[in-house]
Amino acid sequence: MVSIKDIAKKAGVSISTVSYALNGSNKVTDETSSKILAIAKELNYVPNAAARNLKKRETKIVGVFLTDFRGDVYGDLLHGMKEISNIQGYDLIVCSGEQSHKMLPERMIDGAIILDQMFASEELLKYADLGHKIVVLDRELDHPNINQVLLDNKAGATLAMEHLIELGHKKIYVVTGPEGSYDSMQRMKAVRMVSERSQDVECIEISGNFEKTGGEKAAEQIIAEYKEPVAVFCLNDEMAIGLWNRISETDLKIGEHVHLIGFDNIELAGYMQPRLSTINYSKQKWGALAAEQLLKLLSGDTVENERIYVTLVKGASAKRV
């Protein structure tokens, strides 16, 4: 790769003179500058972006760290982030995996948005102590360089449970998310709280994984134990769809024998017949707000933690008994 040393040698000038010319400085005469630029073009010189960014201490790139990329939630979330970032002159890069964590301390990105349970909180706090700006969507961390933009998981799960109870259901299966998931843990706190204060309601927890396979597996247990109409709260729509698919292979019917509600209101939920009851929030707004907060942090502005509110979408998949 051609360096400014090569250009300086061919032009018969110092490295600093080449640097001035390439950066458009008036410290170099027009004649010398033209000569240097012509040689740079001849040698196919490409500026070292990493070195330039290190000097400026900015890359104009925001990193988004995700545990997974699958599903409708991530697509809308990233769209919101990208839209706001681009308006402010930033590009967006999506990262996953332990090796990508180095991008923050090595300043390959200016700041990070975290929705990745594999990114340890201790590691994030260490980077925040070093001055890195971070927005978290999946945990609660108290640090001046970290902002929280969290989904109101407890409110959503409370709405779902109370809706099923209001419909007269006394036996409710709850399909959880993966172990260690902040969203799952927060939703389950609300589930247990509602269950405890509704003493005549039986709540049965089934371990899930936020994927269709988790819903399919939960359906096997529900089918095996079925005696009378039951309600099921899947902690996300992906599992609700997996459960729905497995139930549809039997004589049981959704909205008649198995009353189902999910969480996320993904696009497919609106096309299912009967319509899937679920918890709705704007994924795009969540992503946009996360990007806004990070860019404010990078500008040195003071920001407050934010919460994304949720609403109940009633569908015929859960009816009164």
LINCORGI-V120305 format. One record per residue. SS is DSSP state (~ for helix, > for strand, _ for the rest). PHI is phi in radians with two decimals (999 if undefined). NEAR is the number of other C-alpha atoms within 8 Angstrom. Layout:
<<SS	PHI	NEAR> <SS	PHI	NEAR>>
This chain:
<<_	999	3> <_	-1.25	9> <_	-2.03	7> <~	-1.19	9> <~	-1.12	7> <~	-1.11	8> <~	-1.15	14> <~	-1.08	14> <~	-1.11	9> <~	-1.23	7> <~	-1.44	9> <_	1.24	6> <_	-2.26	8> <_	-1.39	8> <~	-1.10	9> <~	-1.10	6> <~	-1.13	10> <~	-1.07	14> <~	-1.06	9> <~	-1.06	12> <~	-1.13	13> <~	-1.16	10> <_	-1.69	6> <_	1.25	6> <_	-1.29	8> <_	-1.44	6> <_	-1.34	5> <_	-2.06	10> <_	-1.14	7> <~	-1.05	6> <~	-1.11	6> <~	-1.16	9> <~	-1.08	12> <~	-1.09	8> <~	-1.09	9> <~	-1.14	14> <~	-1.13	10> <~	-1.15	8> <~	-1.16	11> <~	-1.04	10> <~	-1.16	8> <~	-1.09	7> <_	-1.50	8> <_	1.00	7> <_	-1.20	10> <_	-2.09	5> <_	-1.01	5> <_	-1.39	6> <~	-1.10	6> <~	-1.09	7> <~	-1.16	7> <~	-1.10	9> <~	-1.17	10> <~	-1.10	9> <~	-1.18	6> <~	-1.39	6> <_	1.09	7> <_	-2.68	9> <_	-2.07	9> <_	1.09	9> <>	-2.21	12> <>	-1.88	14> <>	-1.76	13> <>	-2.00	12> <>	-1.85	12> <>	-2.13	11> <_	-1.24	10> <_	-2.60	6> <_	-1.94	7> <_	-1.39	5> <_	1.71	7> <~	-1.14	8> <~	-1.02	9> <~	-1.16	10> <~	-1.07	9> <~	-1.17	11> <~	-1.06	14> <~	-1.16	10> <~	-1.07	11> <~	-1.10	16> <~	-1.13	15> <~	-1.09	12> <~	-1.03	9> <~	-1.20	11> <~	-1.06	15> <~	-1.11	10> <~	-1.05	7> <_	-1.58	6> <_	1.47	7> <_	-1.94	10> <>	-1.73	10> <>	-2.06	12> <>	-2.20	8> <>	-1.75	8> <>	-2.18	9> <_	-2.71	10> <_	1.81	8> <~	-1.09	8> <~	-1.10	5> <~	-1.21	8> <~	-1.06	9> <~	-1.16	8> <~	-1.09	9> <~	-1.32	13> <~	-1.13	9> <_	-1.47	6> <_	1.01	11> <_	-1.39	10> <_	-2.34	13> <_	-1.46	15> <>	-2.86	13> <>	-2.38	14> <>	-1.96	15> <>	-1.97	13> <>	-2.42	11> <_	-2.55	11> <_	-1.18	10> <_	-1.41	7> <_	-1.54	10> <_	-1.11	7> <~	-1.07	7> <~	-1.07	6> <~	-1.18	8> <~	-1.13	10> <~	-1.13	10> <~	-1.11	8> <~	-1.18	11> <~	-1.12	13> <~	-1.08	8> <_	-1.49	6> <_	1.77	7> <_	-1.27	12> <>	-1.69	13> <>	-2.46	14> <>	-2.07	14> <>	-1.92	15> <_	-1.99	12> <_	-2.38	12> <_	-2.97	8> <_	-2.00	6> <_	-2.26	10> <_	-1.78	5> <>	-2.78	8> <_	-1.07	5> <_	-1.70	11> <>	-2.17	12> <>	-2.02	15> <>	-1.85	13> <>	-2.20	14> <>	-1.90	11> <>	-1.33	11> <_	-1.40	10> <~	-1.08	9> <~	-1.12	11> <~	-1.11	10> <~	-1.11	14> <~	-1.15	14> <~	-1.11	12> <~	-1.03	11> <~	-1.13	14> <~	-1.14	11> <~	-1.13	9> <~	-1.11	8> <~	-1.13	11> <~	-1.19	10> <~	-1.11	8> <_	-1.38	9> <_	1.67	8> <_	-1.36	13> <_	-1.90	9> <>	-2.16	10> <>	-2.20	13> <>	-1.50	12> <>	-2.17	12> <>	-1.69	16> <_	-1.41	14> <_	-1.59	14> <_	-1.17	10> <_	-1.06	6> <_	1.62	7> <_	-1.31	10> <~	-1.07	9> <~	-1.03	10> <~	-1.11	13> <~	-1.10	10> <~	-1.17	10> <~	-1.16	14> <~	-1.22	11> <~	-1.05	9> <~	-1.21	12> <~	-1.00	11> <~	-1.19	8> <~	-1.13	8> <~	-1.14	11> <~	-1.12	11> <~	-1.17	7> <~	-1.51	6> <_	-1.94	7> <_	-1.13	7> <_	-1.59	5> <_	-1.84	11> <>	-1.63	9> <>	-1.98	9> <>	-2.02	8> <>	-1.60	8> <>	-2.18	9> <_	-1.18	10> <_	-2.24	13> <_	-2.54	11> <_	1.17	12> <_	-2.14	10> <~	-0.99	12> <~	-1.07	9> <~	-1.15	15> <~	-1.20	18> <~	-1.10	14> <~	-1.16	9> <~	-1.09	13> <~	-1.05	12> <~	-1.03	9> <~	-1.17	8> <~	-1.13	8> <~	-1.10	8> <~	-1.15	6> <~	-1.69	6> <_	-1.16	8> <_	-2.29	4> <_	-2.68	5> <_	-0.90	10> <>	-2.30	13> <>	-1.92	13> <>	-2.35	12> <>	-1.92	14> <>	-1.59	15> <_	-1.27	16> <_	-2.69	11> <~	-1.21	14> <~	-1.03	11> <~	-1.21	20> <~	-1.06	16> <~	-1.20	10> <~	-1.07	14> <~	-1.13	15> <~	-0.97	12> <~	-1.04	9> <~	-1.25	11> <~	-1.08	13> <_	-1.14	10> <_	-1.48	6> <_	-1.99	7> <_	-1.44	6> <_	-1.35	9> <_	-2.14	10> <>	-1.21	14> <_	1.54	12> <_	-2.22	10> <_	-1.74	10> <>	-2.07	13> <>	-1.77	14> <>	-2.07	15> <>	-2.41	14> <_	-2.03	17> <_	-2.71	12> <_	2.24	11> <_	0.88	14> <_	-1.20	9> <~	-0.99	7> <~	-1.06	7> <~	-1.02	12> <~	-1.31	9> <_	-1.75	7> <_	-1.29	8> <_	-2.15	6> <_	-1.18	9> <_	-1.06	11> <_	-1.27	16> <>	-1.21	15> <>	-2.84	16> <>	-1.86	16> <>	-1.89	11> <_	-2.80	10> <_	-1.52	7> <~	-1.13	11> <~	-1.16	12> <~	-1.13	9> <~	-1.04	13> <~	-1.14	14> <~	-1.11	15> <~	-1.16	11> <~	-1.06	13> <~	-1.14	14> <~	-1.03	10> <~	-1.15	11> <~	-1.14	15> <~	-1.14	9> <~	-1.16	11> <~	-1.05	12> <~	-1.14	10> <_	-1.51	6> <_	1.52	6> <_	-1.39	7> <_	-1.47	6> <_	-2.23	8> <_	-1.76	5> <_	-1.10	7> <>	-2.11	7> <>	-2.33	9> <>	-1.65	11> <_	-1.48	8> <_	-2.22	11> <>	-2.40	9> <>	-1.60	11> <>	-1.89	9> <_	-1.48	8> <_	-2.35	10> <_	-1.37	10> <_	-1.27	15> <_	-2.29	16> <_	-2.17	9> <_	-1.25	7> <_	-2.04	6>>
